[in-house]
Amino acid sequence: MRKYDPILGLSLEERRRLQQEVNDEMDDDCEKELNKKNKAKAGIEEE
């Protein structure tokens, strides 16, 4: 198999796009959790 052959029927471009979507979602979740922890440390109540 060559380096850029389809995996699971997806092209390299499609795999990269899907991976970026997952990374963006994970970053959002991590940022929300970090904000929640920092607000708790600072004594800021969430609405």
MOPAC internal coordinates of N, CA, C and O (Angstrom, degrees):
PM7 1SCF
backbone

  N    0.0000 0     0.00 0     0.00 0    0    0    0
  C    1.4558 1     0.00 0     0.00 0    1    0    0
  C    1.5229 1   108.90 1     0.00 0    2    1    0
  O    1.2310 1   121.09 1   -44.65 1    3    2    1
  N    1.3160 1   115.52 1   135.35 1    3    2    1
  C    1.4568 1   120.86 1   177.56 1    5    3    2
  C    1.5197 1   110.34 1   -79.08 1    6    5    3
  O    1.2310 1   121.13 1   -17.59 1    7    6    5
  N    1.3191 1   115.45 1   162.41 1    7    6    5
  C    1.4660 1   122.27 1  -176.83 1    9    7    6
  C    1.5312 1   112.76 1   -56.17 1   10    9    7
  O    1.2310 1   119.76 1   144.42 1   11   10    9
  N    1.3271 1   118.06 1   -35.58 1   11   10    9
  C    1.4537 1   120.87 1  -173.55 1   13   11   10
  C    1.5265 1   113.75 1  -108.71 1   14   13   11
  O    1.2310 1   120.07 1  -163.15 1   15   14   13
  N    1.3273 1   117.48 1    16.85 1   15   14   13
  C    1.4565 1   119.89 1   176.46 1   17   15   14
  C    1.5263 1   109.25 1   -65.45 1   18   17   15
  O    1.2310 1   120.25 1   -29.95 1   19   18   17
  N    1.3272 1   117.12 1   150.05 1   19   18   17
  C    1.4632 1   119.83 1   179.10 1   21   19   18
  C    1.5268 1   112.25 1   -59.97 1   22   21   19
  O    1.2310 1   121.23 1   -41.89 1   23   22   21
  N    1.3158 1   115.24 1   138.11 1   23   22   21
  C    1.4562 1   122.33 1   173.89 1   25   23   22
  C    1.5143 1   105.85 1  -114.36 1   26   25   23
  O    1.2310 1   121.01 1   -51.27 1   27   26   25
  N    1.3236 1   115.68 1   128.73 1   27   26   25
  C    1.4657 1   121.56 1  -176.62 1   29   27   26
  C    1.5262 1   111.41 1    56.40 1   30   29   27
  O    1.2310 1   120.69 1  -151.96 1   31   30   29
  N    1.3223 1   116.29 1    28.04 1   31   30   29
  C    1.4610 1   120.55 1   177.83 1   33   31   30
  C    1.5183 1   114.34 1    77.82 1   34   33   31
  O    1.2310 1   119.64 1  -170.09 1   35   34   33
  N    1.3442 1   118.29 1     9.91 1   35   34   33
  C    1.4612 1   121.70 1  -178.91 1   37   35   34
  C    1.5249 1   110.37 1  -106.92 1   38   37   35
  O    1.2310 1   121.16 1   -37.49 1   39   38   37
  N    1.3140 1   115.38 1   142.51 1   39   38   37
  C    1.4643 1   119.77 1   176.25 1   41   39   38
  C    1.5242 1   109.13 1   -75.55 1   42   41   39
  O    1.2310 1   120.91 1   -14.78 1   43   42   41
  N    1.3143 1   115.87 1   165.22 1   43   42   41
  C    1.4590 1   121.22 1   177.87 1   45   43   42
  C    1.5307 1   110.11 1   -57.46 1   46   45   43
  O    1.2310 1   120.09 1   137.53 1   47   46   45
  N    1.3088 1   117.43 1   -42.47 1   47   46   45
  C    1.4656 1   121.51 1  -179.10 1   49   47   46
  C    1.5302 1   110.86 1   -62.70 1   50   49   47
  O    1.2310 1   120.50 1   137.12 1   51   50   49
  N    1.3274 1   116.65 1   -42.88 1   51   50   49
  C    1.4632 1   120.93 1  -179.61 1   53   51   50
  C    1.5315 1   110.77 1   -66.55 1   54   53   51
  O    1.2310 1   120.04 1   138.76 1   55   54   53
  N    1.3249 1   117.52 1   -41.24 1   55   54   53
  C    1.4711 1   120.55 1   177.52 1   57   55   54
  C    1.5205 1   110.91 1   -63.01 1   58   57   55
  O    1.2310 1   120.49 1   138.47 1   59   58   57
  N    1.3215 1   116.66 1   -41.53 1   59   58   57
  C    1.4683 1   120.48 1   178.56 1   61   59   58
  C    1.5309 1   110.82 1   -63.53 1   62   61   59
  O    1.2310 1   120.32 1   137.81 1   63   62   61
  N    1.3264 1   117.00 1   -42.19 1   63   62   61
  C    1.4638 1   121.17 1  -179.90 1   65   63   62
  C    1.5217 1   110.25 1   -63.26 1   66   65   63
  O    1.2310 1   120.58 1   133.95 1   67   66   65
  N    1.3244 1   116.51 1   -46.05 1   67   66   65
  C    1.4637 1   120.41 1   179.39 1   69   67   66
  C    1.5246 1   111.36 1   -64.11 1   70   69   67
  O    1.2310 1   120.46 1   139.58 1   71   70   69
  N    1.3175 1   116.73 1   -40.42 1   71   70   69
  C    1.4640 1   120.33 1   178.62 1   73   71   70
  C    1.5231 1   110.16 1   -63.50 1   74   73   71
  O    1.2310 1   119.84 1   139.98 1   75   74   73
  N    1.3164 1   117.91 1   -40.02 1   75   74   73
  C    1.4698 1   121.09 1   179.38 1   77   75   74
  C    1.5271 1   110.22 1   -65.48 1   78   77   75
  O    1.2310 1   119.95 1   140.47 1   79   78   77
  N    1.3278 1   117.71 1   -39.53 1   79   78   77
  C    1.4672 1   120.81 1   177.55 1   81   79   78
  C    1.5270 1   110.72 1   -59.97 1   82   81   79
  O    1.2310 1   120.52 1   134.21 1   83   82   81
  N    1.3176 1   116.60 1   -45.79 1   83   82   81
  C    1.4649 1   121.11 1   179.79 1   85   83   82
  C    1.5245 1   110.47 1   -63.56 1   86   85   83
  O    1.2310 1   120.59 1   135.57 1   87   86   85
  N    1.3252 1   116.49 1   -44.43 1   87   86   85
  C    1.4737 1   120.12 1   178.67 1   89   87   86
  C    1.5223 1   111.20 1   -60.43 1   90   89   87
  O    1.2310 1   120.04 1   137.66 1   91   90   89
  N    1.3286 1   117.53 1   -42.34 1   91   90   89
  C    1.4617 1   121.18 1   179.38 1   93   91   90
  C    1.5257 1   110.92 1   -62.50 1   94   93   91
  O    1.2310 1   120.25 1   137.31 1   95   94   93
  N    1.3328 1   117.13 1   -42.69 1   95   94   93
  C    1.4600 1   121.18 1   178.72 1   97   95   94
  C    1.5280 1   110.90 1   -63.76 1   98   97   95
  O    1.2310 1   120.58 1   137.18 1   99   98   97
  N    1.3201 1   116.49 1   -42.82 1   99   98   97
  C    1.4661 1   120.40 1   179.88 1  101   99   98
  C    1.5227 1   110.31 1   -64.58 1  102  101   99
  O    1.2310 1   120.13 1   139.60 1  103  102  101
  N    1.3281 1   117.36 1   -40.40 1  103  102  101
  C    1.4642 1   121.18 1   178.45 1  105  103  102
  C    1.5247 1   110.17 1   -61.52 1  106  105  103
  O    1.2310 1   120.39 1   137.61 1  107  106  105
  N    1.3396 1   116.86 1   -42.39 1  107  106  105
  C    1.4642 1   120.73 1   178.81 1  109  107  106
  C    1.5219 1   110.93 1   -61.46 1  110  109  107
  O    1.2310 1   120.25 1   134.96 1  111  110  109
  N    1.3286 1   117.12 1   -45.04 1  111  110  109
  C    1.4598 1   121.16 1  -179.90 1  113  111  110
  C    1.5213 1   111.26 1   -63.28 1  114  113  111
  O    1.2310 1   120.28 1   136.99 1  115  114  113
  N    1.3170 1   117.07 1   -43.01 1  115  114  113
  C    1.4685 1   121.74 1   179.76 1  117  115  114
  C    1.5202 1   110.54 1   -64.60 1  118  117  115
  O    1.2310 1   120.56 1   138.53 1  119  118  117
  N    1.3257 1   116.53 1   -41.47 1  119  118  117
  C    1.4620 1   120.57 1  -179.86 1  121  119  118
  C    1.5228 1   110.81 1   -64.78 1  122  121  119
  O    1.2310 1   120.07 1   138.10 1  123  122  121
  N    1.3239 1   117.47 1   -41.90 1  123  122  121
  C    1.4649 1   121.17 1   178.50 1  125  123  122
  C    1.5227 1   110.60 1   -62.83 1  126  125  123
  O    1.2310 1   120.21 1   137.15 1  127  126  125
  N    1.3224 1   117.20 1   -42.85 1  127  126  125
  C    1.4659 1   121.23 1   179.88 1  129  127  126
  C    1.5291 1   110.54 1   -65.26 1  130  129  127
  O    1.2310 1   120.23 1   137.52 1  131  130  129
  N    1.3206 1   117.16 1   -42.48 1  131  130  129
  C    1.4545 1   121.01 1   178.95 1  133  131  130
  C    1.5269 1   110.88 1   -63.60 1  134  133  131
  O    1.2310 1   120.21 1   136.53 1  135  134  133
  N    1.3251 1   117.20 1   -43.47 1  135  134  133
  C    1.4644 1   121.06 1   177.66 1  137  135  134
  C    1.5235 1   111.06 1   -60.42 1  138  137  135
  O    1.2310 1   120.68 1   138.09 1  139  138  137
  N    1.3185 1   116.31 1   -41.91 1  139  138  137
  C    1.4662 1   121.34 1   179.43 1  141  139  138
  C    1.5325 1   110.35 1   -61.65 1  142  141  139
  O    1.2310 1   120.40 1   134.65 1  143  142  141
  N    1.3326 1   116.84 1   -45.35 1  143  142  141
  C    1.4677 1   121.10 1   179.42 1  145  143  142
  C    1.5263 1   111.10 1   -64.39 1  146  145  143
  O    1.2310 1   120.47 1   137.30 1  147  146  145
  N    1.3244 1   116.71 1   -42.70 1  147  146  145
  C    1.4631 1   120.13 1  -178.95 1  149  147  146
  C    1.5249 1   111.46 1   -66.35 1  150  149  147
  O    1.2310 1   120.12 1   140.91 1  151  150  149
  N    1.3261 1   117.38 1   -39.09 1  151  150  149
  C    1.4672 1   120.51 1   177.11 1  153  151  150
  C    1.5263 1   110.47 1   -63.85 1  154  153  151
  O    1.2310 1   120.41 1   139.14 1  155  154  153
  N    1.3243 1   116.81 1   -40.86 1  155  154  153
  C    1.4631 1   120.70 1   178.63 1  157  155  154
  C    1.5329 1   110.18 1   -62.84 1  158  157  155
  O    1.2310 1   119.68 1   137.16 1  159  158  157
  N    1.3133 1   118.21 1   -42.84 1  159  158  157
  C    1.4577 1   122.62 1   178.19 1  161  159  158
  C    1.5161 1   111.49 1   -62.01 1  162  161  159
  O    1.2310 1   121.03 1   142.48 1  163  162  161
  N    1.3390 1   115.64 1   -37.52 1  163  162  161
  C    1.4629 1   120.81 1  -177.91 1  165  163  162
  C    1.5286 1   112.58 1   -84.51 1  166  165  163
  O    1.2310 1   120.52 1   175.78 1  167  166  165
  N    1.3301 1   116.62 1    -4.22 1  167  166  165
  C    1.4614 1   120.15 1   179.59 1  169  167  166
  C    1.5063 1   113.35 1    77.94 1  170  169  167
  O    1.2310 1   120.16 1  -158.49 1  171  170  169
  N    1.3099 1   117.30 1    21.51 1  171  170  169
  C    1.4677 1   121.83 1   179.20 1  173  171  170
  C    1.5158 1   108.46 1   -92.09 1  174  173  171
  O    1.2310 1   121.13 1   -55.84 1  175  174  173
  N    1.3377 1   115.45 1   124.16 1  175  174  173
  C    1.4624 1   119.73 1   179.69 1  177  175  174
  C    1.5227 1   109.89 1   -85.71 1  178  177  175
  O    1.2310 1   120.79 1   -40.41 1  179  178  177
  N    1.3129 1   116.09 1   139.59 1  179  178  177
  C    1.4624 1   120.31 1   176.58 1  181  179  178
  C    1.5080 1   109.54 1   -83.72 1  182  181  179
  O    1.2310 1   121.12 1   -32.95 1  183  182  181
  N    1.3143 1   115.46 1   147.05 1  183  182  181
  C    1.4639 1   120.73 1  -179.22 1  185  183  182
  C    1.4993 1   111.88 1   -82.34 1  186  185  183
  O    1.2310 1   120.10 1   180.00 1  187  186  185

